[in-house]
């Protein structure tokens, strides 16, 4: 009976989201409108959409698991996400204005315009797609954990993954049909449930923990410290993952597609200020639940399950509500990632290869289906990775952050060149991959820097050296001047 209640609750929630999407359905005139929702959404929609990017379902699992296992370092999520909001405010004027003026659809489209280079566009798209697939797999695994928990032992890990893949596959029917308009509308519903509902659940759990012998005094003393010089991780590890998160947040392809759906640059800036306090309260509340619950033996044995373990104190009803919060955050993130990958494949790889400006959504829909299949296979092969799922997230970030110099310096600094952009992205990505293979957590002889940050140093150096080594080019300078004048 408990399993029926849990699964029925998830099913009713998914049906409700689908009904909202159907009731607000609008036919897109062309591929640009399909990819950007006609650049028509206001700040509240944007706020929920961006939160679904910054705070996926794995916040309740992998990131909460880090706080439950290691304490204070788990709160780096809040730090880097707030820094990401400041970057959103700074990027808004250039990015949205260029997007509207030049009909940009994707992040790589933006980079192709900035550098007037198809290779820059294609290379950034390939890196974005490669780095996003592990994150999609992580979403599938997060959803599988929900079905595992709500089965109360009746469903094993493999079957739970299969159920999650089927659910995401069915959901993608609507994602593919409705494009970014469907993503943004569903983000609004899912965001309210995940972040407002999740905050209420978290506050209730904090009160229970504090009044039932799981206060700050019961938490291990090590939870109140960050990795220092004598730790295995190294003194620079916390700084590294925070920096990687803050910079990497604005390198994900799906965040730019959401940004392009806004009505104006001012809308994006208002979104940043609205999202920041929600993020601060929600993120702190969820991580505080995990932090306090670290004193529970069952949580110490399985940190990734901390959200569900503590929610079980309220019986099947509260566990179901807590699980719906995870599903709400997961579906929005996975759906947007799949949509972004599909659009980038069509717009930034197929388009340049065929030397055409894609006008039909068909190629994007095929790509979404293909990536969903690849990710499903990846989820099945990682079915036994039920603990330590944070590693998948961190691996994705090490790769995606290699777009940061090309993207951020390209938007804020006029001197960068197309050659430097291509070389820096490739050099950074390869360096990160090699270092990640040999040092999957941190690099001891670099004080605990992660592979992504170490590669980012090389990446940035290549970009800057190429910028200063480039010969003067009046045509290039005139082009960047025109771009900056447009967004002035």
C-alpha positions as CSV (number, residue, x, y, z in Angstrom):
1,X,0.0,0.0,0.0
2,X,2.9,2.4,0.8
3,X,4.4,1.8,-2.5
4,X,1.1,2.5,-4.3
5,X,0.8,5.8,-2.4
6,X,4.3,6.9,-3.3
7,X,4.1,5.9,-7.0
8,X,0.6,7.3,-7.4
9,X,1.8,10.6,-5.9
10,X,4.6,10.8,-8.5
11,X,2.2,9.9,-11.3
12,X,-0.4,12.5,-10.4
13,X,2.3,15.2,-10.2
14,X,3.6,14.3,-13.7
15,X,0.1,14.2,-15.1
16,X,-0.6,17.7,-13.6
17,X,2.5,19.2,-15.2
18,X,1.6,17.6,-18.6
19,X,-1.9,19.0,-18.4
20,X,-0.5,22.5,-17.8
21,X,1.8,22.2,-20.8
22,X,-1.1,21.0,-23.0
23,X,-3.4,23.8,-21.8
24,X,-0.8,26.5,-22.6
25,X,0.3,24.9,-25.9
26,X,1.1,27.3,-28.7
27,X,2.4,26.4,-32.2
28,X,5.8,27.8,-33.0
29,X,6.2,29.6,-36.3
30,X,9.7,28.4,-37.0
31,X,12.8,26.8,-35.5
32,X,14.0,30.1,-33.9
33,X,10.7,30.4,-32.0
34,X,10.9,26.7,-31.1
35,X,14.4,27.2,-29.7
36,X,13.7,30.5,-27.9
37,X,9.9,30.4,-27.2
38,X,9.6,33.7,-29.1
39,X,11.7,35.5,-26.4
40,X,8.4,36.2,-24.7
41,X,8.7,35.2,-21.0
42,X,8.8,37.5,-18.0
43,X,10.9,37.4,-14.8
44,X,8.9,35.0,-12.7
45,X,9.0,32.3,-15.4
46,X,12.7,33.1,-15.8
47,X,13.3,32.7,-12.1
48,X,11.8,29.3,-11.9
49,X,13.6,28.2,-15.1
50,X,17.0,29.4,-13.9
51,X,16.5,27.7,-10.5
52,X,15.7,24.5,-12.4
53,X,19.2,24.9,-13.9
54,X,21.1,25.9,-10.8
55,X,19.3,23.5,-8.5
56,X,18.6,20.1,-10.2
57,X,17.1,17.1,-8.3
58,X,20.6,16.0,-7.4
59,X,20.7,18.9,-4.9
60,X,18.6,16.7,-2.6
61,X,20.8,13.7,-3.2
62,X,24.5,14.2,-4.3
63,X,25.0,17.7,-2.8
64,X,23.0,16.9,0.3
65,X,25.0,13.7,0.5
66,X,28.2,15.7,0.6
67,X,26.9,17.8,3.5
68,X,25.7,14.7,5.3
69,X,29.1,13.0,4.9
70,X,31.6,15.9,5.2
71,X,29.7,18.8,6.7
72,X,30.4,22.4,5.9
73,X,32.0,21.8,2.5
74,X,28.6,20.8,1.2
75,X,27.4,24.4,1.4
76,X,29.7,25.3,-1.4
77,X,26.6,24.7,-3.6
78,X,25.0,27.9,-2.2
79,X,28.2,29.9,-2.6
80,X,28.8,29.1,-6.2
81,X,25.1,29.4,-7.2
82,X,24.9,32.9,-5.7
83,X,28.1,33.8,-7.6
84,X,26.4,32.5,-10.7
85,X,23.5,34.9,-10.2
86,X,25.9,37.8,-10.2
87,X,27.3,36.6,-13.5
88,X,23.8,36.4,-14.8
89,X,23.3,40.0,-14.1
90,X,26.6,41.0,-15.7
91,X,26.0,38.9,-18.8
92,X,22.4,39.9,-19.4
93,X,22.9,43.1,-21.4
94,X,25.4,41.7,-24.0
95,X,24.0,38.2,-24.3
96,X,20.3,39.0,-24.6
97,X,20.8,42.0,-26.8
98,X,23.0,40.1,-29.2
99,X,20.6,37.2,-29.1
100,X,17.6,39.3,-30.1
101,X,19.4,41.3,-32.7
102,X,21.0,38.4,-34.5
103,X,18.4,35.7,-33.9
104,X,20.7,33.6,-31.7
105,X,19.3,30.3,-30.5
106,X,22.1,28.7,-28.5
107,X,25.2,29.4,-26.5
108,X,27.4,28.2,-29.4
109,X,25.4,30.4,-31.7
110,X,26.5,33.3,-29.5
111,X,30.1,32.3,-29.6
112,X,30.0,31.8,-33.4
113,X,28.7,35.4,-33.7
114,X,31.2,36.9,-31.2
115,X,34.2,35.4,-33.0
116,X,32.6,35.2,-36.5
117,X,33.8,31.6,-36.6
118,X,32.1,28.3,-37.4
119,X,34.9,26.3,-35.8
120,X,34.4,28.1,-32.5
121,X,30.7,27.4,-32.8
122,X,31.2,23.7,-33.5
123,X,33.9,23.1,-31.0
124,X,32.0,24.7,-28.1
125,X,28.9,22.7,-29.1
126,X,30.8,19.4,-29.0
127,X,32.3,20.2,-25.6
128,X,28.9,21.3,-24.3
129,X,27.2,18.1,-25.5
130,X,30.0,15.8,-24.1
131,X,29.9,17.5,-20.7
132,X,26.1,17.5,-20.5
133,X,25.5,13.8,-21.1
134,X,26.9,12.7,-17.7
135,X,24.6,15.3,-16.1
136,X,21.6,13.8,-17.9
137,X,22.7,10.4,-16.6
138,X,23.0,11.8,-13.1
139,X,19.4,13.1,-13.5
140,X,18.2,9.6,-14.5
141,X,20.1,8.1,-11.5
142,X,18.6,10.6,-9.2
143,X,15.1,9.8,-10.4
144,X,15.9,6.1,-10.1
145,X,16.7,6.6,-6.4
146,X,13.2,8.1,-5.9
147,X,11.6,5.0,-7.4
148,X,13.9,2.8,-5.3
149,X,13.0,4.5,-2.1
150,X,9.3,4.7,-2.7
151,X,9.1,1.0,-3.5
152,X,10.1,0.2,0.1
153,X,12.4,-2.6,-1.1
154,X,10.1,-4.1,-3.8
155,X,12.1,-2.5,-6.7
156,X,15.8,-3.2,-7.1
157,X,18.3,-0.6,-8.4
158,X,18.2,-2.0,-12.0
159,X,14.5,-1.9,-12.3
160,X,14.4,1.6,-10.7
161,X,16.7,2.9,-13.4
162,X,14.6,1.3,-16.1
163,X,11.5,3.0,-14.6
164,X,13.3,6.3,-14.5
165,X,14.4,6.0,-18.1
166,X,10.8,5.1,-19.2
167,X,9.4,8.1,-17.3
168,X,11.9,10.5,-18.8
169,X,11.4,9.0,-22.3
170,X,7.6,9.5,-22.0
171,X,8.1,13.0,-20.7
172,X,10.4,13.9,-23.6
173,X,7.4,13.4,-26.0
174,X,6.1,16.7,-24.7
175,X,9.5,18.3,-24.5
176,X,10.2,17.5,-28.1
177,X,6.7,18.7,-29.2
178,X,6.7,22.0,-27.4
179,X,10.3,23.0,-27.5
180,X,11.5,25.7,-25.1
181,X,8.0,27.1,-24.5
182,X,7.1,23.8,-22.9
183,X,10.3,23.7,-20.9
184,X,9.7,27.2,-19.4
185,X,6.1,26.6,-18.6
186,X,6.8,23.2,-17.0
187,X,9.8,24.8,-15.1
188,X,7.3,27.2,-13.6
189,X,5.1,24.4,-12.2
190,X,8.1,22.2,-11.2
191,X,10.0,25.2,-9.7
192,X,7.1,26.1,-7.3
193,X,6.8,22.5,-6.1
194,X,10.6,21.8,-5.9
195,X,11.8,25.0,-4.3
196,X,8.9,26.5,-2.4
197,X,7.5,23.1,-1.4
198,X,11.0,21.7,-0.8
199,X,11.8,24.7,1.5
200,X,8.7,24.0,3.6
201,X,9.6,20.3,3.9
202,X,13.2,21.1,4.8
203,X,12.2,23.6,7.6
204,X,9.9,21.0,9.1
205,X,12.7,18.4,9.0
206,X,15.1,20.9,10.6
207,X,12.7,21.4,13.5
208,X,12.3,17.7,13.9
209,X,16.1,17.1,13.9
210,X,16.7,19.9,16.5
211,X,14.0,18.6,18.8
212,X,14.9,15.0,18.6
213,X,18.6,14.8,19.6
214,X,20.2,15.8,16.3
215,X,21.3,19.3,17.0
216,X,24.6,21.0,16.3
217,X,26.2,19.6,19.4
218,X,25.7,16.0,18.1
219,X,27.3,16.7,14.7
220,X,30.9,15.5,14.4
221,X,33.5,18.2,15.1
222,X,35.0,17.6,11.6
223,X,31.8,18.9,10.0
224,X,32.6,22.5,11.0
225,X,35.9,22.6,9.2
226,X,37.0,22.8,5.5
227,X,39.8,20.7,4.1
228,X,43.2,22.1,5.3
229,X,46.8,21.5,4.5
230,X,46.9,18.2,6.3
231,X,43.8,16.8,4.6
232,X,43.8,14.3,1.7
233,X,41.8,16.7,-0.5
234,X,44.1,19.6,0.0
235,X,43.6,23.2,1.2
236,X,42.6,24.5,-2.3
237,X,39.9,21.9,-2.9
238,X,37.0,23.8,-1.5
239,X,38.0,26.9,-3.5
240,X,38.4,24.8,-6.6
241,X,35.0,23.3,-6.6
242,X,33.4,26.6,-5.7
243,X,35.2,28.4,-8.6
244,X,34.4,25.5,-11.0
245,X,30.7,25.7,-10.0
246,X,30.5,29.5,-10.3
247,X,32.2,29.7,-13.7
248,X,30.8,26.4,-15.0
249,X,27.2,27.4,-14.2
250,X,27.2,29.8,-17.0
251,X,28.9,27.4,-19.5
252,X,25.9,25.0,-19.6
253,X,24.1,25.1,-22.9
254,X,20.6,24.9,-21.3
255,X,21.1,28.1,-19.3
256,X,21.6,30.2,-22.4
257,X,18.6,28.7,-24.1
258,X,16.6,29.7,-21.0
259,X,18.2,33.2,-21.1
260,X,17.1,33.6,-24.8
261,X,13.5,33.0,-23.8
262,X,13.3,36.3,-21.7
263,X,11.6,39.4,-23.0
264,X,14.5,41.7,-22.4
265,X,17.9,42.1,-20.8
266,X,16.1,43.9,-17.9
267,X,14.0,40.8,-17.4
268,X,17.1,38.6,-17.1
269,X,18.5,41.0,-14.5
270,X,15.3,41.0,-12.5
271,X,15.3,37.3,-12.7
272,X,18.8,37.2,-11.1
273,X,17.6,39.3,-8.1
274,X,14.5,37.3,-7.6
275,X,16.2,34.0,-7.8
276,X,19.1,34.8,-5.4
277,X,17.0,34.9,-2.1
278,X,15.0,31.8,-3.1
279,X,18.2,30.0,-3.8
280,X,19.8,31.1,-0.6
281,X,16.9,30.1,1.6
282,X,16.1,26.8,-0.2
283,X,19.8,25.7,-0.6
284,X,20.7,26.5,3.0
285,X,17.6,24.7,4.4
286,X,18.1,21.5,2.4
287,X,21.9,21.4,3.2
288,X,21.2,22.1,6.8
289,X,18.9,19.1,7.0
290,X,21.7,17.0,5.7
291,X,24.3,18.6,8.0
292,X,22.3,17.9,11.1
293,X,21.3,14.5,10.0
294,X,25.0,13.5,9.8
295,X,24.7,12.4,13.4
296,X,22.1,9.7,12.4
297,X,23.8,6.3,12.0
298,X,21.6,5.4,9.0
299,X,22.5,8.6,7.3
300,X,26.2,8.0,7.9
301,X,25.8,4.6,6.3
302,X,24.1,6.0,3.1
303,X,24.7,9.8,2.9
304,X,23.1,10.2,-0.6
305,X,19.8,9.0,0.8
306,X,19.8,11.6,3.6
307,X,16.7,13.5,2.2
308,X,14.6,10.4,2.1
309,X,15.9,8.9,5.3
310,X,15.0,12.0,7.4
311,X,11.6,12.4,5.5
312,X,10.6,8.9,6.6
313,X,10.0,10.3,10.1
314,X,6.7,11.7,8.7
315,X,5.5,8.4,7.2
316,X,4.7,7.6,3.6
317,X,2.8,10.9,3.1
318,X,5.8,13.2,3.9
319,X,8.2,10.8,2.1
320,X,6.0,11.1,-1.0
321,X,5.9,14.9,-0.9
322,X,9.7,15.0,-0.4
323,X,10.1,12.6,-3.3
324,X,7.9,14.8,-5.5
325,X,10.2,17.7,-4.8
326,X,13.1,15.7,-6.1
327,X,11.2,14.6,-9.2
328,X,10.1,18.2,-9.9
329,X,13.7,19.5,-9.8
330,X,15.0,16.6,-11.8
331,X,12.5,16.6,-14.6
332,X,13.1,20.3,-15.4
333,X,16.8,19.9,-15.5
334,X,16.9,16.7,-17.5
335,X,14.3,18.0,-20.0
336,X,16.1,21.3,-20.5
337,X,19.5,19.6,-20.9
338,X,18.1,17.2,-23.5
339,X,16.4,20.1,-25.4
340,X,19.6,22.1,-25.3
341,X,21.7,19.2,-26.6
342,X,19.2,18.5,-29.4
343,X,19.1,22.2,-30.5
344,X,22.8,22.5,-30.3
345,X,23.3,19.4,-32.5
346,X,20.9,20.8,-35.1
347,X,21.9,24.4,-35.0
348,X,25.6,24.3,-34.2
349,X,26.9,21.1,-35.7
350,X,24.5,20.0,-38.5
351,X,23.9,23.6,-39.6
352,X,27.6,24.5,-40.1
353,X,28.4,21.1,-41.7
354,X,25.6,21.5,-44.2
355,X,26.2,25.3,-44.5
356,X,22.6,26.0,-43.9
357,X,20.6,27.9,-41.2
358,X,18.3,25.2,-39.8
359,X,14.7,26.2,-40.1
360,X,13.0,23.0,-39.1
361,X,12.8,21.5,-35.6
362,X,13.0,17.9,-37.0
363,X,16.8,17.6,-36.7
364,X,16.6,18.8,-33.1
365,X,13.9,16.3,-32.3
366,X,16.0,13.4,-33.7
367,X,19.0,14.6,-31.7
368,X,17.0,14.7,-28.5
369,X,15.8,11.1,-29.1
370,X,19.3,9.9,-29.8
371,X,20.8,11.6,-26.7
372,X,18.0,10.2,-24.6
373,X,18.9,6.7,-25.8
374,X,22.6,7.2,-25.2
375,X,22.0,8.6,-21.7
376,X,19.7,5.7,-20.9
377,X,22.4,3.2,-21.8
378,X,24.8,5.2,-19.6
379,X,22.4,5.1,-16.7
380,X,22.0,1.3,-17.0
381,X,25.8,0.9,-17.0
382,X,26.1,3.0,-13.9
383,X,23.2,1.3,-12.1
384,X,25.4,0.2,-9.2
385,X,26.8,3.6,-8.6
386,X,24.1,4.3,-6.0
387,X,26.5,6.2,-3.7
388,X,28.9,9.0,-4.6
389,X,26.8,10.3,-7.5
390,X,28.4,13.7,-6.8
391,X,31.4,12.4,-8.8
392,X,29.3,12.4,-12.0
393,X,28.4,16.1,-11.4
394,X,32.0,17.0,-10.7
395,X,33.2,15.3,-13.8
396,X,30.7,17.2,-15.9
397,X,31.8,20.5,-14.4
398,X,35.5,19.8,-15.1
399,X,34.7,19.6,-18.8
400,X,32.1,22.3,-19.2
401,X,34.1,24.9,-17.3
402,X,36.7,24.8,-20.1
403,X,34.3,27.0,-22.1
404,X,34.6,29.8,-19.5
405,X,37.6,31.8,-20.9
406,X,36.1,31.7,-24.5
407,X,32.7,32.6,-23.2
408,X,33.3,35.0,-20.4
409,X,36.4,36.8,-21.7
410,X,34.7,36.9,-25.1
411,X,31.7,38.7,-23.7
412,X,33.6,41.1,-21.4
413,X,36.9,41.6,-23.3
414,X,37.1,42.6,-26.9
415,X,40.6,41.4,-27.7
416,X,40.0,37.6,-27.9
417,X,40.4,35.9,-31.2
418,X,38.8,32.9,-32.9
419,X,42.1,31.1,-33.1
420,X,42.7,31.6,-29.4
421,X,39.1,30.5,-28.6
422,X,39.4,27.2,-30.5
423,X,42.9,26.4,-29.2
424,X,42.1,27.3,-25.6
425,X,38.9,25.2,-25.5
426,X,40.6,22.1,-27.0
427,X,43.7,22.5,-24.8
428,X,41.7,23.0,-21.7
429,X,39.3,20.1,-22.3
430,X,42.1,17.6,-23.2
431,X,44.1,18.7,-20.1
432,X,41.1,18.4,-17.9
433,X,40.3,14.9,-19.3
434,X,43.9,13.7,-18.7
435,X,44.2,15.1,-15.2
436,X,40.7,13.8,-14.3
437,X,41.8,10.3,-15.3
438,X,44.9,10.3,-13.0
439,X,43.4,12.5,-10.3
440,X,39.6,11.9,-10.1
441,X,39.1,14.0,-6.9
442,X,41.9,16.5,-6.5
443,X,45.6,17.0,-7.4
444,X,47.8,16.6,-4.3
445,X,50.9,18.3,-5.8
446,X,48.8,21.4,-6.7
447,X,47.5,21.8,-3.2
448,X,44.2,20.2,-3.9
449,X,43.2,21.9,-7.2
450,X,40.7,19.9,-9.2
451,X,41.5,18.8,-12.8
452,X,39.1,21.4,-14.1
453,X,40.7,24.4,-12.4
454,X,44.2,23.2,-13.2
455,X,43.2,22.9,-16.9
456,X,41.4,26.3,-16.7
457,X,44.8,27.9,-15.9
458,X,46.3,26.4,-19.0
459,X,43.1,27.2,-21.0
460,X,43.1,30.9,-20.0
461,X,46.8,31.3,-20.6
462,X,46.4,30.0,-24.2
463,X,43.5,32.3,-24.8
464,X,45.3,35.4,-23.5
465,X,48.6,34.6,-25.3
466,X,46.8,34.1,-28.6
467,X,44.9,37.4,-28.1
468,X,48.1,39.4,-27.6
469,X,50.1,37.5,-30.2
470,X,47.4,38.1,-32.9
471,X,48.3,40.7,-35.6
472,X,46.2,43.8,-35.8
473,X,43.0,43.2,-37.8
474,X,40.9,46.3,-38.6
475,X,38.0,44.1,-39.8
476,X,37.9,42.1,-36.6
477,X,38.1,45.2,-34.5
478,X,35.3,46.9,-36.4
479,X,33.2,43.8,-35.9
480,X,33.6,43.7,-32.1
481,X,33.0,47.5,-32.0
482,X,29.7,47.0,-33.8
483,X,28.7,44.2,-31.4
484,X,29.5,46.4,-28.3
485,X,27.7,49.3,-29.8
486,X,24.5,47.2,-30.3
487,X,24.3,46.4,-26.6
488,X,25.4,49.8,-25.3
